């Protein structure tokens, strides 16, 4: 969608010159206070160029400054570039004090005004994006989401962050257990000390003990020097034991002793080494069932799970799905210098309908692939490797009449959002009259569009 720039100037020559200079944007015009405010409300431009000398007082800046104050009041994020005459520096500085983004003195130079508008627009977009993210980020900055299910978990994590209580993070694979563990560490008194993570499922059983506890020189073949384990390297900080449910039963007894006594013995060593760390564990397994089946020690279960926290799967996080998707889109777009900027409505519906068995990890993979492979600026369901669905979440039909209805409904919605919810402009984009547009909205029961018009 082309960005809109509002030009407020009663000089037709200046209007034409700015329209010619700003060909990359959808330029709309106003020549007095009433039309400026009307265009501001209608198009919601992120950037406005404003001549201070406007009727009914074109010889002075009073009317222009009044319009500026009203624009800032109605749309405080809008960037206003004041255009002044050569002898109006005092008024330009006054405009800056009132909240203008910048000022530019006539005569108009095409390259300069293009650069000013470009910078202003980028800043406006960045501020908007930061504002959106600040509303969806929780008190723990790594956690993004405003669903009740995730907010409940965050509140629990915030309460335990300042304590050293052992915490057990539960939930399906890919739900972000390590992200929560890091967030707890970063909001704890230990935040300036190491955060050391080890995945108990990824290390062979015969190596896990030495990885955790370290070993003395000569403890076994190949032990050519004394080596600290993960527990010692976390001294003063936090040790994160991921997938503790996969820890061998024989090693669980040694881990229990460490958690109780806070001392360790390296493999091949005899000296007890005191360790001051916080321990956070995580698993996707049902430890209670494993305890009942004697595959996990009951005493260790109660030791590591003084406070258990269940992290919800992505499919239970409502609109967080779209918030996370947009966050990953922005991250990967910048990382790969890609052109993808947004999602089609069908892509949004397909993400909401998808069950996400791999949770956030699956979403990251799909978004990374989609950003790289997308042909245009709008990501489609095919780019995500998902089935296209309509607004009800149903897979698209092969019935031609229904296909046409779905396609037209999508086109109407896409045009509606591209036109910033302006019905006249929507009709123009679709190549139909406004009455025809309303007829189609009624035909396809797009009541949400009609009610917001």
Secondary structure, DSSP 8 states (H G I E B T S, - for coil): ---EEEEE-S-HHHHHHHHHHTTTSEEEEE-SHHHHHHHHHHH--SEEEEES--TT-TTSSHHHHHHHHHHHHH-TT-EEEEEE-TT-HHHHHHHHHHT-SEEEESS--HHHHHHHHHHHHHHHHHHHHHHHHHHHB-SSTT-B---HHHHHHHHHHHHHTTS---EEEE--TTS-HHHHHHHHHHTSTTTTS-EEEEETTSS-HHHHHHHHH-B-TTSSTT--S-B--HHHHTTTSEEEEETGGGS-HHHHHHHHHHHHH-EE--BT----EE---EEEEEESS-HHHHHHTTSS-HHHHHHHTSEEEE---GGGSTTHHHHHHHHHHHHHHHHTT----EE-HHHHHHHHH---TTHHHHHHHHHHHHHHH-SSSEE-HHHHT---B-TTS-B----HHHHHHHHHHHHHHHHHHHTTT-HHHHHHHHTS-HHHHHHHHHHTT-HHHHHH-
